């Protein structure tokens, strides 16, 4: 099963590590450091397109982490994921 993040980008539910609200979590220095490090590794994928990102989804595949920025609220993504069997 897949979770649609926006702009024709979907991720496999098995790869999702977490879904995070960008406004709330970006207040933390640790989160800002994590996102900056992911950007430096070219591991950030913009699924928000021209929209302002509201959430980010951390995925892991074959030991490699990716961070997807989404224009959708984390609550919307979580609600969509519940139908896919992802626990929130």
Backbone atoms as SQL, in Angstrom:
CREATE TABLE atoms (id INTEGER PRIMARY KEY, chain TEXT, resi INTEGER, resn TEXT, atom TEXT, x REAL, y REAL, z REAL);
INSERT INTO atoms VALUES
  (1, 'A', 1, 'UNK', 'N', 0.829, -1.177, 0.000),
  (2, 'A', 1, 'UNK', 'CA', 0.000, 0.000, 0.000),
  (3, 'A', 1, 'UNK', 'C', 0.882, 1.252, 0.000),
  (4, 'A', 2, 'UNK', 'N', 0.325, 2.321, -0.492),
  (5, 'A', 2, 'UNK', 'CA', 1.051, 3.577, -0.639),
  (6, 'A', 2, 'UNK', 'C', 0.300, 4.715, 0.038),
  (7, 'A', 3, 'UNK', 'N', 1.048, 5.730, 0.452),
  (8, 'A', 3, 'UNK', 'CA', 0.474, 6.949, 0.997),
  (9, 'A', 3, 'UNK', 'C', 0.827, 8.084, 0.048),
  (10, 'A', 4, 'UNK', 'N', -0.199, 8.765, -0.467),
  (11, 'A', 4, 'UNK', 'CA', -0.001, 9.873, -1.399),
  (12, 'A', 4, 'UNK', 'C', 0.363, 11.118, -0.596),
  (13, 'A', 5, 'UNK', 'N', 1.501, 11.754, -0.930),
  (14, 'A', 5, 'UNK', 'CA', 1.995, 12.915, -0.200),
  (15, 'A', 5, 'UNK', 'C', 1.710, 14.232, -0.900),
  (16, 'A', 6, 'UNK', 'N', 1.283, 14.167, -2.143),
  (17, 'A', 6, 'UNK', 'CA', 1.027, 15.368, -2.929),
  (18, 'A', 6, 'UNK', 'C', 1.864, 15.362, -4.192),
  (19, 'A', 7, 'UNK', 'N', 1.391, 16.114, -5.189),
  (20, 'A', 7, 'UNK', 'CA', 2.116, 16.280, -6.466),
  (21, 'A', 7, 'UNK', 'C', 2.577, 14.968, -7.073),
  (22, 'A', 8, 'UNK', 'N', 1.691, 13.999, -7.106),
  (23, 'A', 8, 'UNK', 'CA', 1.958, 12.706, -7.729),
  (24, 'A', 8, 'UNK', 'C', 3.111, 11.937, -7.088),
  (25, 'A', 9, 'UNK', 'N', 3.381, 12.192, -5.810),
  (26, 'A', 9, 'UNK', 'CA', 4.418, 11.466, -5.081),
  (27, 'A', 9, 'UNK', 'C', 3.751, 10.625, -4.001),
  (28, 'A', 10, 'UNK', 'N', 4.091, 9.345, -4.012),
  (29, 'A', 10, 'UNK', 'CA', 3.561, 8.421, -3.012),
  (30, 'A', 10, 'UNK', 'C', 4.714, 7.584, -2.467),
  (31, 'A', 11, 'UNK', 'N', 4.572, 7.164, -1.210),
  (32, 'A', 11, 'UNK', 'CA', 5.594, 6.326, -0.586),
  (33, 'A', 11, 'UNK', 'C', 4.937, 5.048, -0.072),
  (34, 'A', 12, 'UNK', 'N', 5.724, 4.000, -0.015),
  (35, 'A', 12, 'UNK', 'CA', 5.216, 2.731, 0.501),
  (36, 'A', 12, 'UNK', 'C', 5.051, 2.834, 2.006),
  (37, 'A', 13, 'UNK', 'N', 3.941, 2.327, 2.532),
  (38, 'A', 13, 'UNK', 'CA', 3.673, 2.457, 3.966),
  (39, 'A', 13, 'UNK', 'C', 4.738, 1.757, 4.805),
  (40, 'A', 14, 'UNK', 'N', 5.341, 0.696, 4.281),
  (41, 'A', 14, 'UNK', 'CA', 6.367, -0.024, 5.021),
  (42, 'A', 14, 'UNK', 'C', 7.626, 0.820, 5.226),
  (43, 'A', 15, 'UNK', 'N', 7.821, 1.821, 4.395),
  (44, 'A', 15, 'UNK', 'CA', 9.017, 2.652, 4.455),
  (45, 'A', 15, 'UNK', 'C', 8.862, 3.848, 5.394),
  (46, 'A', 16, 'UNK', 'N', 7.642, 4.146, 5.838),
  (47, 'A', 16, 'UNK', 'CA', 7.398, 5.334, 6.658),
  (48, 'A', 16, 'UNK', 'C', 7.893, 5.113, 8.082),
  (49, 'A', 17, 'UNK', 'N', 8.755, 6.032, 8.515),
  (50, 'A', 17, 'UNK', 'CA', 9.261, 6.027, 9.880),
  (51, 'A', 17, 'UNK', 'C', 8.401, 6.953, 10.740),
  (52, 'A', 18, 'UNK', 'N', 8.017, 8.094, 10.194),
  (53, 'A', 18, 'UNK', 'CA', 7.195, 9.041, 10.941),
  (54, 'A', 18, 'UNK', 'C', 6.635, 10.135, 10.068),
  (55, 'A', 19, 'UNK', 'N', 5.528, 10.717, 10.550),
  (56, 'A', 19, 'UNK', 'CA', 4.870, 11.848, 9.892),
  (57, 'A', 19, 'UNK', 'C', 4.886, 12.988, 10.904),
  (58, 'A', 20, 'UNK', 'N', 5.406, 14.153, 10.498),
  (59, 'A', 20, 'UNK', 'CA', 5.636, 15.234, 11.441),
  (60, 'A', 20, 'UNK', 'C', 5.061, 16.558, 10.940),
  (61, 'A', 21, 'UNK', 'N', 4.528, 17.344, 11.856),
  (62, 'A', 21, 'UNK', 'CA', 4.039, 18.685, 11.563),
  (63, 'A', 21, 'UNK', 'C', 5.251, 19.621, 11.497),
  (64, 'A', 22, 'UNK', 'N', 5.413, 20.301, 10.408),
  (65, 'A', 22, 'UNK', 'CA', 6.600, 21.137, 10.210),
  (66, 'A', 22, 'UNK', 'C', 6.610, 22.349, 11.133),
  (67, 'A', 23, 'UNK', 'N', 5.460, 22.991, 11.363),
  (68, 'A', 23, 'UNK', 'CA', 5.415, 24.173, 12.227),
  (69, 'A', 23, 'UNK', 'C', 5.813, 23.839, 13.656),
  (70, 'A', 24, 'UNK', 'N', 5.268, 22.770, 14.201),
  (71, 'A', 24, 'UNK', 'CA', 5.548, 22.412, 15.596),
  (72, 'A', 24, 'UNK', 'C', 6.960, 21.881, 15.787),
  (73, 'A', 25, 'UNK', 'N', 7.397, 21.014, 14.908),
  (74, 'A', 25, 'UNK', 'CA', 8.696, 20.365, 15.111),
  (75, 'A', 25, 'UNK', 'C', 9.871, 21.253, 14.732),
  (76, 'A', 26, 'UNK', 'N', 9.679, 22.205, 13.833),
  (77, 'A', 26, 'UNK', 'CA', 10.804, 23.040, 13.401),
  (78, 'A', 26, 'UNK', 'C', 11.221, 24.041, 14.476),
  (79, 'A', 27, 'UNK', 'N', 10.479, 24.130, 15.567),
  (80, 'A', 27, 'UNK', 'CA', 10.873, 24.980, 16.686),
  (81, 'A', 27, 'UNK', 'C', 12.039, 24.362, 17.457),
  (82, 'A', 28, 'UNK', 'N', 12.217, 23.054, 17.306),
  (83, 'A', 28, 'UNK', 'CA', 13.284, 22.350, 17.990),
  (84, 'A', 28, 'UNK', 'C', 14.591, 22.453, 17.205),
  (85, 'A', 29, 'UNK', 'N', 15.672, 22.735, 17.925),
  (86, 'A', 29, 'UNK', 'CA', 16.987, 22.798, 17.276),
  (87, 'A', 29, 'UNK', 'C', 17.385, 21.441, 16.714),
  (88, 'A', 30, 'UNK', 'N', 16.981, 20.364, 17.386),
  (89, 'A', 30, 'UNK', 'CA', 17.307, 19.019, 16.898),
  (90, 'A', 30, 'UNK', 'C', 16.639, 18.734, 15.557),
  (91, 'A', 31, 'UNK', 'N', 15.393, 19.146, 15.427),
  (92, 'A', 31, 'UNK', 'CA', 14.681, 18.934, 14.159),
  (93, 'A', 31, 'UNK', 'C', 15.306, 19.762, 13.052),
  (94, 'A', 32, 'UNK', 'N', 15.626, 20.999, 13.342),
  (95, 'A', 32, 'UNK', 'CA', 16.268, 21.854, 12.333),
  (96, 'A', 32, 'UNK', 'C', 17.602, 21.255, 11.898),
  (97, 'A', 33, 'UNK', 'N', 18.362, 20.731, 12.854),
  (98, 'A', 33, 'UNK', 'CA', 19.638, 20.084, 12.535),
  (99, 'A', 33, 'UNK', 'C', 19.411, 18.836, 11.671),
  (100, 'A', 34, 'UNK', 'N', 18.397, 18.025, 12.026),
  (101, 'A', 34, 'UNK', 'CA', 18.071, 16.824, 11.259),
  (102, 'A', 34, 'UNK', 'C', 17.713, 17.181, 9.816),
  (103, 'A', 35, 'UNK', 'N', 16.856, 18.191, 9.647),
  (104, 'A', 35, 'UNK', 'CA', 16.431, 18.589, 8.301),
  (105, 'A', 35, 'UNK', 'C', 17.597, 19.187, 7.503),
  (106, 'A', 36, 'UNK', 'N', 18.447, 19.950, 8.162),
  (107, 'A', 36, 'UNK', 'CA', 19.610, 20.526, 7.481),
  (108, 'A', 36, 'UNK', 'C', 20.569, 19.426, 7.027),
  (109, 'A', 37, 'UNK', 'N', 20.769, 18.421, 7.887),
  (110, 'A', 37, 'UNK', 'CA', 21.651, 17.300, 7.525),
  (111, 'A', 37, 'UNK', 'C', 21.064, 16.504, 6.360),
  (112, 'A', 38, 'UNK', 'N', 19.761, 16.307, 6.366),
  (113, 'A', 38, 'UNK', 'CA', 19.107, 15.596, 5.260),
  (114, 'A', 38, 'UNK', 'C', 19.247, 16.387, 3.961),
  (115, 'A', 39, 'UNK', 'N', 19.107, 17.700, 4.046),
  (116, 'A', 39, 'UNK', 'CA', 19.270, 18.563, 2.870),
  (117, 'A', 39, 'UNK', 'C', 20.704, 18.475, 2.337),
  (118, 'A', 40, 'UNK', 'N', 21.659, 18.452, 3.235),
  (119, 'A', 40, 'UNK', 'CA', 23.067, 18.362, 2.840),
  (120, 'A', 40, 'UNK', 'C', 23.371, 17.045, 2.133),
  (121, 'A', 41, 'UNK', 'N', 22.694, 15.954, 2.570),
  (122, 'A', 41, 'UNK', 'CA', 22.870, 14.634, 1.936),
  (123, 'A', 41, 'UNK', 'C', 22.029, 14.481, 0.667),
  (124, 'A', 42, 'UNK', 'N', 21.324, 15.524, 0.289),
  (125, 'A', 42, 'UNK', 'CA', 20.385, 15.487, -0.858),
  (126, 'A', 42, 'UNK', 'C', 19.309, 14.440, -0.651),
  (127, 'A', 43, 'UNK', 'N', 18.847, 14.306, 0.592),
  (128, 'A', 43, 'UNK', 'CA', 17.839, 13.306, 0.924),
  (129, 'A', 43, 'UNK', 'C', 16.458, 13.919, 1.107),
  (130, 'A', 44, 'UNK', 'N', 16.297, 15.199, 0.771),
  (131, 'A', 44, 'UNK', 'CA', 15.004, 15.865, 0.907),
  (132, 'A', 44, 'UNK', 'C', 14.326, 15.919, -0.455),
  (133, 'A', 45, 'UNK', 'N', 13.093, 15.428, -0.493),
  (134, 'A', 45, 'UNK', 'CA', 12.302, 15.428, -1.728),
  (135, 'A', 45, 'UNK', 'C', 11.121, 16.347, -1.510),
  (136, 'A', 46, 'UNK', 'N', 10.943, 17.295, -2.402),
  (137, 'A', 46, 'UNK', 'CA', 9.863, 18.265, -2.277),
  (138, 'A', 46, 'UNK', 'C', 8.604, 17.739, -2.949),
  (139, 'A', 47, 'UNK', 'N', 7.668, 17.251, -2.133),
  (140, 'A', 47, 'UNK', 'CA', 6.376, 16.804, -2.654),
  (141, 'A', 47, 'UNK', 'C', 5.347, 17.922, -2.556),
  (142, 'A', 48, 'UNK', 'N', 5.768, 19.090, -2.051),
  (143, 'A', 48, 'UNK', 'CA', 4.860, 20.223, -1.887),
  (144, 'A', 48, 'UNK', 'C', 4.752, 21.058, -3.155),
  (145, 'A', 49, 'UNK', 'N', 5.680, 20.868, -4.061),
  (146, 'A', 49, 'UNK', 'CA', 5.663, 21.655, -5.296),
  (147, 'A', 49, 'UNK', 'C', 5.876, 23.126, -4.985),
  (148, 'A', 50, 'UNK', 'N', 4.999, 23.980, -5.496),
  (149, 'A', 50, 'UNK', 'CA', 5.099, 25.422, -5.266),
  (150, 'A', 50, 'UNK', 'C', 4.422, 25.846, -3.971),
  (151, 'A', 51, 'UNK', 'N', 3.737, 24.922, -3.318),
  (152, 'A', 51, 'UNK', 'CA', 3.023, 25.223, -2.073),
  (153, 'A', 51, 'UNK', 'C', 3.996, 25.265, -0.900),
  (154, 'A', 52, 'UNK', 'N', 3.594, 25.940, 0.160),
  (155, 'A', 52, 'UNK', 'CA', 4.381, 25.980, 1.382),
  (156, 'A', 52, 'UNK', 'C', 4.245, 24.638, 2.101),
  (157, 'A', 53, 'UNK', 'N', 5.349, 23.966, 2.424),
  (158, 'A', 53, 'UNK', 'CA', 5.251, 22.672, 3.108),
  (159, 'A', 53, 'UNK', 'C', 4.673, 22.836, 4.513),
  (160, 'A', 54, 'UNK', 'N', 3.783, 21.904, 4.876),
  (161, 'A', 54, 'UNK', 'CA', 3.163, 21.920, 6.196),
  (162, 'A', 54, 'UNK', 'C', 3.606, 20.735, 7.040),
  (163, 'A', 55, 'UNK', 'N', 4.153, 19.723, 6.388),
  (164, 'A', 55, 'UNK', 'CA', 4.565, 18.526, 7.119),
  (165, 'A', 55, 'UNK', 'C', 5.747, 17.886, 6.403),
  (166, 'A', 56, 'UNK', 'N', 6.368, 16.947, 7.113),
  (167, 'A', 56, 'UNK', 'CA', 7.400, 16.148, 6.465),
  (168, 'A', 56, 'UNK', 'C', 7.259, 14.706, 6.908),
  (169, 'A', 57, 'UNK', 'N', 7.631, 13.812, 6.001),
  (170, 'A', 57, 'UNK', 'CA', 7.525, 12.378, 6.232),
  (171, 'A', 57, 'UNK', 'C', 8.917, 11.793, 6.097),
  (172, 'A', 58, 'UNK', 'N', 9.346, 11.082, 7.139),
  (173, 'A', 58, 'UNK', 'CA', 10.646, 10.426, 7.113),
  (174, 'A', 58, 'UNK', 'C', 10.432, 8.983, 6.698),
  (175, 'A', 59, 'UNK', 'N', 11.173, 8.553, 5.685),
  (176, 'A', 59, 'UNK', 'CA', 11.077, 7.184, 5.177),
  (177, 'A', 59, 'UNK', 'C', 12.471, 6.554, 5.181),
  (178, 'A', 60, 'UNK', 'N', 12.478, 5.242, 5.286),
  (179, 'A', 60, 'UNK', 'CA', 13.750, 4.526, 5.215),
  (180, 'A', 60, 'UNK', 'C', 13.589, 3.342, 4.289),
  (181, 'A', 61, 'UNK', 'N', 14.529, 3.237, 3.369),
  (182, 'A', 61, 'UNK', 'CA', 14.531, 2.141, 2.403),
  (183, 'A', 61, 'UNK', 'C', 15.966, 1.672, 2.225),
  (184, 'A', 62, 'UNK', 'N', 16.192, 0.400, 2.439),
  (185, 'A', 62, 'UNK', 'CA', 17.525, -0.191, 2.303),
  (186, 'A', 62, 'UNK', 'C', 18.569, 0.562, 3.120),
  (187, 'A', 63, 'UNK', 'N', 18.190, 0.974, 4.324),
  (188, 'A', 63, 'UNK', 'CA', 19.114, 1.666, 5.209),
  (189, 'A', 63, 'UNK', 'C', 19.331, 3.138, 4.893),
  (190, 'A', 64, 'UNK', 'N', 18.684, 3.653, 3.867),
  (191, 'A', 64, 'UNK', 'CA', 18.820, 5.057, 3.474),
  (192, 'A', 64, 'UNK', 'C', 17.559, 5.832, 3.863),
  (193, 'A', 65, 'UNK', 'N', 17.751, 6.946, 4.564),
  (194, 'A', 65, 'UNK', 'CA', 16.622, 7.782, 4.938),
  (195, 'A', 65, 'UNK', 'C', 16.353, 8.837, 3.886),
  (196, 'A', 66, 'UNK', 'N', 15.059, 9.102, 3.696),
  (197, 'A', 66, 'UNK', 'CA', 14.614, 10.187, 2.834),
  (198, 'A', 66, 'UNK', 'C', 13.591, 11.007, 3.605),
  (199, 'A', 67, 'UNK', 'N', 13.568, 12.309, 3.332),
  (200, 'A', 67, 'UNK', 'CA', 12.615, 13.208, 3.969),
  (201, 'A', 67, 'UNK', 'C', 11.780, 13.841, 2.864),
  (202, 'A', 68, 'UNK', 'N', 10.477, 13.640, 2.931),
  (203, 'A', 68, 'UNK', 'CA', 9.554, 14.187, 1.947),
  (204, 'A', 68, 'UNK', 'C', 8.823, 15.370, 2.562),
  (205, 'A', 69, 'UNK', 'N', 8.887, 16.533, 1.905),
  (206, 'A', 69, 'UNK', 'CA', 8.125, 17.693, 2.331),
  (207, 'A', 69, 'UNK', 'C', 6.770, 17.646, 1.636),
  (208, 'A', 70, 'UNK', 'N', 5.706, 17.876, 2.404),
  (209, 'A', 70, 'UNK', 'CA', 4.360, 17.793, 1.840),
  (210, 'A', 70, 'UNK', 'C', 3.568, 19.047, 2.168),
  (211, 'A', 71, 'UNK', 'N', 2.722, 19.468, 1.248),
  (212, 'A', 71, 'UNK', 'CA', 1.859, 20.614, 1.478),
  (213, 'A', 71, 'UNK', 'C', 0.631, 20.227, 2.294),
  (214, 'A', 72, 'UNK', 'N', 0.461, 18.936, 2.554),
  (215, 'A', 72, 'UNK', 'CA', -0.680, 18.460, 3.329),
  (216, 'A', 72, 'UNK', 'C', -0.366, 18.499, 4.818),
  (217, 'A', 73, 'UNK', 'N', -1.384, 18.766, 5.625),
  (218, 'A', 73, 'UNK', 'CA', -1.219, 18.755, 7.076),
  (219, 'A', 73, 'UNK', 'C', -0.855, 17.357, 7.547),
  (220, 'A', 74, 'UNK', 'N', -0.094, 17.285, 8.629),
  (221, 'A', 74, 'UNK', 'CA', 0.270, 15.981, 9.192),
  (222, 'A', 74, 'UNK', 'C', -0.971, 15.213, 9.619),
  (223, 'A', 75, 'UNK', 'N', -2.000, 15.919, 10.113),
  (224, 'A', 75, 'UNK', 'CA', -3.238, 15.240, 10.515),
  (225, 'A', 75, 'UNK', 'C', -3.947, 14.629, 9.312),
  (226, 'A', 76, 'UNK', 'N', -3.886, 15.284, 8.179),
  (227, 'A', 76, 'UNK', 'CA', -4.480, 14.737, 6.951),
  (228, 'A', 76, 'UNK', 'C', -3.724, 13.489, 6.514),
  (229, 'A', 77, 'UNK', 'N', -2.406, 13.563, 6.528),
  (230, 'A', 77, 'UNK', 'CA', -1.599, 12.402, 6.148),
  (231, 'A', 77, 'UNK', 'C', -1.832, 11.240, 7.115),
  (232, 'A', 78, 'UNK', 'N', -1.923, 11.553, 8.399),
  (233, 'A', 78, 'UNK', 'CA', -2.162, 10.512, 9.397),
  (234, 'A', 78, 'UNK', 'C', -3.522, 9.861, 9.186),
  (235, 'A', 79, 'UNK', 'N', -4.529, 10.680, 8.909),
  (236, 'A', 79, 'UNK', 'CA', -5.882, 10.152, 8.645),
  (237, 'A', 79, 'UNK', 'C', -5.872, 9.257, 7.399),
  (238, 'A', 80, 'UNK', 'N', -5.177, 9.698, 6.357),
  (239, 'A', 80, 'UNK', 'CA', -5.070, 8.869, 5.144),
  (240, 'A', 80, 'UNK', 'C', -4.341, 7.564, 5.437),
  (241, 'A', 81, 'UNK', 'N', -3.318, 7.640, 6.276),
  (242, 'A', 81, 'UNK', 'CA', -2.514, 6.449, 6.570),
  (243, 'A', 81, 'UNK', 'C', -3.265, 5.438, 7.413),
  (244, 'A', 82, 'UNK', 'N', -4.213, 5.900, 8.220),
  (245, 'A', 82, 'UNK', 'CA', -4.965, 4.980, 9.081),
  (246, 'A', 82, 'UNK', 'C', -5.693, 3.932, 8.244),
  (247, 'A', 83, 'UNK', 'N', -6.172, 4.326, 7.092),
  (248, 'A', 83, 'UNK', 'CA', -6.814, 3.383, 6.207),
  (249, 'A', 83, 'UNK', 'C', -5.841, 2.397, 5.591),
  (250, 'A', 84, 'UNK', 'N', -4.538, 2.685, 5.723),
  (251, 'A', 84, 'UNK', 'CA', -3.499, 1.812, 5.173),
  (252, 'A', 84, 'UNK', 'C', -2.874, 0.918, 6.228),
  (253, 'A', 85, 'UNK', 'N', -3.348, 1.038, 7.462),
  (254, 'A', 85, 'UNK', 'CA', -2.828, 0.192, 8.522),
  (255, 'A', 85, 'UNK', 'C', -1.609, 0.745, 9.230),
  (256, 'A', 86, 'UNK', 'N', -1.314, 2.030, 9.049),
  (257, 'A', 86, 'UNK', 'CA', -0.212, 2.661, 9.757),
  (258, 'A', 86, 'UNK', 'C', -0.765, 3.168, 11.083),
  (259, 'A', 87, 'UNK', 'N', -0.098, 2.816, 12.164),
  (260, 'A', 87, 'UNK', 'CA', -0.568, 3.257, 13.473),
  (261, 'A', 87, 'UNK', 'C', -0.117, 4.670, 13.743),
  (262, 'A', 88, 'UNK', 'N', -1.000, 5.466, 14.346),
  (263, 'A', 88, 'UNK', 'CA', -0.668, 6.859, 14.629),
  (264, 'A', 88, 'UNK', 'C', -0.581, 7.154, 16.083);
